[in-house]
Amino acid sequence: MKEISLYIHIPFCKNKCMYCDFPSFAGKDNLRDRYVAALIKEIKMKAEQYIIKTVFIGGGTPTYLTLEEMDILLSAIDKLKFADDYEFTVECNPGTLTFEKLKLMKDRKVNRLSIGLQSTNNSLLKTLGRIHDYKTFEENYNLARKAGFDNINVDLMFGLPDQKVSDWIETLEDIVKLNPEHISAYSLIIEEGTPFYNMYNNDRLNLPSEEDEREMYHSAKRILEQNGYHQYEISNFAKQGRECIHNEVYWMLDEYLGCGSAASSYVNGNRYKNEENIEKYINDIENDTTSVEEEIHNSLDDNMEEFMFMGLRMIRGVCEKTFEKKFGVKIDTIYKDVIDKHINEKLLVRENGRIYLTAKGIELSNYVMSDFILT
């Protein structure tokens, strides 16, 4: 049987954050039981023919489900065939975790947690629309350790409204004391359709300057590396051997299944996206249809572009032999001029069969990656 990765989407939240443009919804709790039943039906339909090497349950807020709902879902997933060295991650939000939920996850094959903190500053958490404070996060983190989890990621965010460089450094220093195995440090992006987007357009969002945001990024690299975390992707830092295997599937253009509303799949060169509307998704699955809203066959150019975009996000960059194996052509045949240009600009390095961004190239990654679009 073929190995594959599985993403499962839980679209429910207690409260929608001010910056969030993910397909998640507050106030639809009445749909949860039907949604879980539909989700299980889709998982069985899609995943039973594979060996599962990674699972990632994201959202939304997966841990906003009740203990009973989580038990029903995890019990169904538990029946799939898993690889011996599988990774199984569940996203968690502080304020939605209990010791019972944590023990349930631990008993049902979950071996990695990703906890969305964003900041240790309570004032900034309130600005973001988070439902928790830092104390709640600490309590939940300690409960996770007590339940036996030894692989935990903490999500952090910088470039926040009214955030000072000193606030960000304090957050980093607070978190490294807790010694999680993995830290994701993302820069805030103002996405269209969010409350922050409207506030930004009306000059009501006091964002840090570009210089301060750059300093925040450098502070993250410095403090995390000093504390034993190596940067393996633009926004991700891990203790040795604790990199997120599931995310590497996306960055390396490997295949994955997506189940749930708005979930995406990439199989046999085809991309599929499920219906985003929760009610329609449920009805489609209940009526034995696939609920696929969009199907795109990636062209060879599409796949090469995505391989370069995603691969260059990793600090180790892209492997020339892997490129040739995937696409049947040497990388220089397609990209020699672009690669040489950015090597000359000291934004790319080419050595030992790999091509990767320099420190300066990471800061200018959008500019570099835009040149890999094939027109």
C-alpha positions as CSV (number, residue, x, y, z in Angstrom):
1,M,0.0,0.0,0.0
2,K,1.1,3.5,-0.8
3,E,2.1,5.9,2.0
4,I,0.4,9.3,2.2
5,S,-0.2,12.2,4.6
6,L,-3.6,13.2,5.8
7,Y,-4.9,16.7,6.8
8,I,-8.2,16.9,8.6
9,H,-10.0,20.3,9.0
10,I,-12.1,21.3,12.0
11,P,-13.8,24.6,11.0
12,F,-15.3,25.5,14.4
13,C,-14.0,28.2,16.8
14,K,-15.3,29.8,20.0
15,N,-14.3,33.2,18.6
16,K,-12.9,34.4,15.3
17,C,-9.5,36.1,15.7
18,M,-9.0,39.6,14.2
19,Y,-6.3,38.5,11.8
20,C,-7.7,35.1,10.7
21,D,-8.6,34.5,7.1
22,F,-8.7,30.7,7.5
23,P,-12.0,28.9,6.7
24,S,-13.2,28.8,10.3
25,F,-16.4,29.9,11.9
26,A,-17.8,30.9,15.3
27,G,-21.5,30.4,16.2
28,K,-22.0,27.1,14.2
29,D,-21.8,24.7,17.2
30,N,-25.1,23.1,16.3
31,L,-23.5,21.5,13.2
32,R,-20.7,19.8,15.0
33,D,-22.1,16.4,15.5
34,R,-23.3,16.1,11.9
35,Y,-19.9,17.5,10.7
36,V,-17.9,14.9,12.7
37,A,-20.1,12.1,11.2
38,A,-19.6,13.5,7.7
39,L,-15.9,13.9,8.3
40,I,-15.5,10.3,9.4
41,K,-17.4,9.1,6.3
42,E,-15.0,11.1,4.1
43,I,-11.9,9.9,5.9
44,K,-13.0,6.3,5.4
45,M,-13.8,6.9,1.8
46,K,-10.4,8.5,1.0
47,A,-7.8,7.2,3.4
48,E,-8.5,3.5,4.0
49,Q,-6.6,2.5,0.8
50,Y,-3.4,4.1,2.1
51,I,-0.8,3.8,4.9
52,I,-0.8,7.0,6.8
53,K,2.6,8.5,7.5
54,T,1.5,11.8,9.0
55,V,-1.8,13.2,10.2
56,F,-2.5,16.9,11.0
57,I,-5.8,18.0,12.5
58,G,-6.1,21.7,12.0
59,G,-8.7,24.4,12.0
60,G,-10.4,26.3,13.2
61,T,-9.9,24.9,16.7
62,P,-9.9,21.1,16.8
63,T,-9.9,21.1,20.6
64,Y,-13.1,23.2,20.6
65,L,-14.8,19.9,19.9
66,T,-16.4,18.2,23.0
67,L,-14.6,15.3,24.6
68,E,-17.3,13.0,23.2
69,E,-16.9,14.4,19.7
70,M,-13.1,14.1,19.8
71,D,-13.4,10.5,21.0
72,I,-15.7,9.6,18.1
73,L,-13.4,11.3,15.5
74,L,-10.1,10.0,17.0
75,S,-11.5,6.4,17.4
76,A,-12.3,6.4,13.6
77,I,-8.9,7.7,12.7
78,D,-7.3,5.1,15.0
79,K,-8.7,2.4,12.7
80,L,-6.6,3.5,9.7
81,K,-3.3,1.8,8.8
82,F,-0.4,3.9,10.1
83,A,3.3,3.8,9.2
84,D,5.5,2.6,12.0
85,D,7.2,6.0,12.4
86,Y,4.0,8.1,11.9
87,E,3.6,11.7,13.2
88,F,0.1,12.7,14.4
89,T,-0.4,16.4,15.2
90,V,-3.4,18.2,16.6
91,E,-3.7,21.9,16.8
92,C,-4.8,23.2,20.2
93,N,-5.9,26.6,21.4
94,P,-5.4,27.5,25.1
95,G,-8.7,27.7,26.9
96,T,-10.1,24.7,25.0
97,L,-7.9,22.0,26.5
98,T,-8.6,19.8,29.5
99,F,-6.6,17.0,31.0
100,E,-9.3,14.6,29.8
101,K,-9.0,15.8,26.2
102,L,-5.2,15.5,26.4
103,K,-5.3,12.0,27.8
104,L,-7.8,11.0,25.1
105,M,-5.5,12.3,22.4
106,K,-2.5,10.5,23.9
107,D,-4.4,7.3,24.0
108,R,-5.6,7.6,20.4
109,K,-2.2,7.8,18.6
110,V,-1.7,11.6,18.8
111,N,2.0,12.1,19.4
112,R,2.5,15.8,18.7
113,L,0.6,19.0,19.7
114,S,0.7,22.5,18.2
115,I,-0.5,25.1,20.6
116,G,-1.5,28.5,19.3
117,L,-0.1,31.1,21.8
118,Q,1.0,34.0,19.6
119,S,2.3,36.2,22.5
120,T,2.9,36.1,26.2
121,N,1.7,39.7,26.4
122,N,-2.0,39.7,27.6
123,S,-2.7,43.1,26.1
124,L,-1.6,42.0,22.7
125,L,-3.6,38.7,23.0
126,K,-6.7,40.8,23.6
127,T,-5.9,43.0,20.5
128,L,-5.7,39.8,18.4
129,G,-9.1,38.6,19.7
130,R,-7.6,35.5,21.4
131,I,-9.8,33.8,24.0
132,H,-7.0,33.1,26.4
133,D,-4.3,34.8,28.5
134,Y,-0.7,33.7,29.1
135,K,-1.5,32.1,32.4
136,T,-4.1,29.8,30.7
137,F,-1.5,28.9,28.1
138,E,1.0,27.9,30.8
139,E,-1.6,25.8,32.6
140,N,-2.6,24.0,29.4
141,Y,1.1,23.5,28.4
142,N,1.9,22.0,31.8
143,L,-1.2,19.7,31.5
144,A,0.1,18.5,28.1
145,R,3.4,17.6,29.7
146,K,1.6,15.9,32.5
147,A,-0.5,13.9,30.0
148,G,2.8,12.6,28.5
149,F,3.3,14.7,25.4
150,D,7.0,15.1,24.6
151,N,6.7,16.8,21.2
152,I,5.0,20.2,21.4
153,N,5.1,23.1,19.0
154,V,4.2,26.7,20.2
155,D,3.0,29.2,17.6
156,L,4.2,32.7,18.0
157,M,3.5,35.9,16.0
158,F,5.4,39.1,15.5
159,G,4.7,42.4,13.8
160,L,1.5,42.8,15.8
161,P,-0.4,46.0,16.3
162,D,1.3,48.1,19.1
163,Q,4.0,45.4,19.6
164,K,7.4,46.7,20.5
165,V,10.7,44.8,19.8
166,S,11.0,44.4,23.6
167,D,7.6,42.8,23.8
168,W,8.6,40.2,21.2
169,I,12.0,39.5,22.9
170,E,10.1,39.0,26.2
171,T,7.8,36.5,24.5
172,L,10.7,34.5,23.1
173,E,12.5,34.5,26.4
174,D,9.4,33.3,28.3
175,I,8.8,30.5,25.8
176,V,12.3,29.1,25.6
177,K,12.2,28.7,29.4
178,L,9.3,26.2,28.9
179,N,11.6,24.3,26.4
180,P,9.0,23.2,23.8
181,E,10.5,20.9,21.1
182,H,9.4,23.2,18.2
183,I,8.6,26.9,17.8
184,S,6.9,28.6,14.8
185,A,7.5,32.3,14.6
186,Y,5.3,34.0,12.0
187,S,5.1,37.6,10.9
188,L,1.6,39.0,10.9
189,I,0.1,39.3,7.4
190,I,-2.9,41.6,7.0
191,E,-5.3,39.4,5.0
192,E,-8.2,40.8,3.0
193,G,-11.6,40.1,4.6
194,T,-10.4,40.2,8.2
195,P,-11.2,42.9,10.8
196,F,-7.5,43.9,10.8
197,Y,-7.7,44.5,7.0
198,N,-10.6,47.0,7.5
199,M,-8.8,48.7,10.4
200,Y,-5.6,48.9,8.3
201,N,-7.4,50.5,5.4
202,N,-9.0,53.0,7.8
203,D,-5.6,53.9,9.4
204,R,-6.6,52.3,12.7
205,L,-3.9,49.8,13.0
206,N,-0.6,50.8,14.6
207,L,1.8,48.3,13.1
208,P,5.6,48.2,13.8
209,S,7.9,49.8,11.3
210,E,9.7,47.6,8.7
211,E,12.9,48.2,10.6
212,D,11.4,47.0,13.9
213,E,9.8,44.0,12.2
214,R,13.2,43.1,10.7
215,E,14.7,43.4,14.2
216,M,12.0,41.1,15.5
217,Y,12.9,38.5,12.9
218,H,16.6,38.7,13.7
219,S,15.9,38.5,17.5
220,A,13.9,35.3,16.9
221,K,16.8,33.7,15.0
222,R,19.4,34.8,17.6
223,I,17.4,33.9,20.8
224,L,16.1,30.6,19.4
225,E,19.5,29.5,18.0
226,Q,21.1,30.4,21.4
227,N,18.6,28.1,23.1
228,G,19.2,25.0,20.9
229,Y,16.6,25.5,18.2
230,H,17.8,25.3,14.6
231,Q,15.9,27.1,11.8
232,Y,14.9,24.6,9.2
233,E,12.2,26.7,7.4
234,I,11.7,30.4,7.1
235,S,9.3,30.6,10.0
236,N,10.0,27.3,11.9
237,F,12.6,26.4,14.5
238,A,13.1,22.9,16.1
239,K,15.2,21.0,18.5
240,Q,17.3,18.4,16.6
241,G,15.1,15.7,15.2
242,R,11.8,17.5,16.1
243,E,11.1,19.1,12.7
244,C,7.4,18.9,11.6
245,I,7.3,16.0,9.1
246,H,3.8,16.8,8.0
247,N,4.7,20.4,6.9
248,E,7.7,19.1,5.0
249,V,5.3,17.1,2.9
250,Y,3.9,20.4,1.6
251,W,7.3,22.0,1.2
252,M,8.6,19.1,-0.8
253,L,5.5,18.8,-3.1
254,D,4.7,15.3,-1.8
255,E,1.2,13.9,-1.9
256,Y,-1.5,14.4,0.8
257,L,-5.2,13.9,1.3
258,G,-7.5,16.6,2.8
259,C,-10.7,15.8,4.6
260,G,-13.3,18.3,5.8
261,S,-14.8,21.5,4.6
262,A,-12.3,23.7,2.6
263,A,-9.6,21.0,2.9
264,S,-7.2,20.5,-0.1
265,S,-5.6,17.4,-1.5
266,Y,-2.7,16.8,-3.9
267,V,-2.8,13.4,-5.5
268,N,-1.4,12.2,-8.8
269,G,-0.6,15.7,-10.0
270,N,-4.2,16.8,-9.3
271,R,-5.3,19.4,-6.7
272,Y,-8.7,19.1,-5.1
273,K,-10.4,21.6,-2.8
274,N,-13.5,20.7,-0.8
275,E,-16.6,22.9,-0.4
276,E,-16.0,25.6,2.1
277,N,-19.6,26.0,3.2
278,I,-20.0,23.7,6.2
279,E,-23.7,23.0,5.6
280,K,-23.2,22.2,2.0
281,Y,-20.1,20.0,2.8
282,I,-22.2,18.0,5.3
283,N,-25.1,17.6,2.9
284,D,-22.8,16.5,0.1
285,I,-21.1,13.8,2.2
286,E,-24.4,12.6,3.7
287,N,-25.7,12.2,0.1
288,D,-22.7,10.1,-0.9
289,T,-21.0,12.8,-3.1
290,T,-17.4,14.0,-2.8
291,S,-18.1,17.6,-1.9
292,V,-15.1,18.6,-4.2
293,E,-15.6,22.3,-5.1
294,E,-12.6,22.6,-7.4
295,E,-10.3,20.2,-9.2
296,I,-7.2,21.4,-11.0
297,H,-4.7,19.3,-12.9
298,N,-1.3,20.8,-12.3
299,S,0.7,21.3,-15.4
300,L,4.4,20.4,-15.4
301,D,5.2,24.2,-15.1
302,D,2.8,24.5,-12.1
303,N,4.6,21.6,-10.3
304,M,8.0,23.0,-11.0
305,E,7.0,26.4,-9.8
306,E,5.5,25.0,-6.6
307,F,8.5,22.7,-6.0
308,M,10.8,25.8,-6.1
309,F,8.5,28.1,-4.1
310,M,7.9,25.7,-1.3
311,G,11.4,24.1,-1.4
312,L,13.1,27.4,-1.0
313,R,11.2,28.0,2.2
314,M,13.3,25.3,3.7
315,I,16.7,26.4,4.9
316,R,18.3,23.4,3.2
317,G,16.6,24.5,0.0
318,V,15.9,22.3,-3.0
319,C,17.8,19.2,-4.1
320,E,18.9,19.2,-7.8
321,K,18.6,15.5,-8.1
322,T,15.1,15.4,-6.7
323,F,14.1,18.1,-9.2
324,E,15.4,16.0,-12.0
325,K,13.8,12.8,-10.7
326,K,10.4,14.5,-10.3
327,F,10.3,16.4,-13.6
328,G,12.7,14.4,-15.9
329,V,14.8,17.5,-16.7
330,K,17.8,19.1,-15.2
331,I,17.1,22.2,-13.1
332,D,19.5,24.3,-15.3
333,T,17.4,23.6,-18.4
334,I,14.5,25.5,-16.8
335,Y,16.0,27.9,-14.2
336,K,19.7,28.5,-14.9
337,D,19.4,32.2,-15.7
338,V,17.2,32.8,-12.6
339,I,19.6,30.9,-10.3
340,D,22.7,32.6,-11.7
341,K,21.0,36.0,-11.3
342,H,20.3,35.5,-7.6
343,I,23.6,33.9,-6.9
344,N,25.3,37.0,-8.3
345,E,23.0,39.1,-6.0
346,K,24.1,36.9,-3.1
347,L,20.5,35.8,-2.4
348,L,21.0,32.2,-3.4
349,V,23.8,29.7,-2.8
350,R,24.5,26.6,-4.9
351,E,26.6,23.9,-3.4
352,N,26.7,20.1,-2.9
353,G,23.8,19.6,-5.2
354,R,21.4,21.9,-3.4
355,I,20.2,25.5,-4.0
356,Y,19.1,27.5,-1.0
357,L,18.5,31.1,0.2
358,T,21.2,33.1,1.9
359,A,20.4,35.0,5.1
360,K,19.8,38.1,2.9
361,G,17.8,36.0,0.5
362,I,15.4,34.8,3.3
363,E,14.6,38.5,4.0
364,L,13.9,39.1,0.3
365,S,12.3,35.7,-0.3
366,N,9.2,37.0,-2.0
367,Y,11.4,38.8,-4.6
368,V,13.5,35.7,-5.2
369,M,10.6,33.3,-5.5
370,S,8.6,35.5,-7.9
371,D,11.4,34.9,-10.5
372,F,10.7,31.2,-10.5
373,I,7.2,31.8,-12.0
374,L,7.3,30.3,-15.5
375,T,5.4,32.5,-18.0
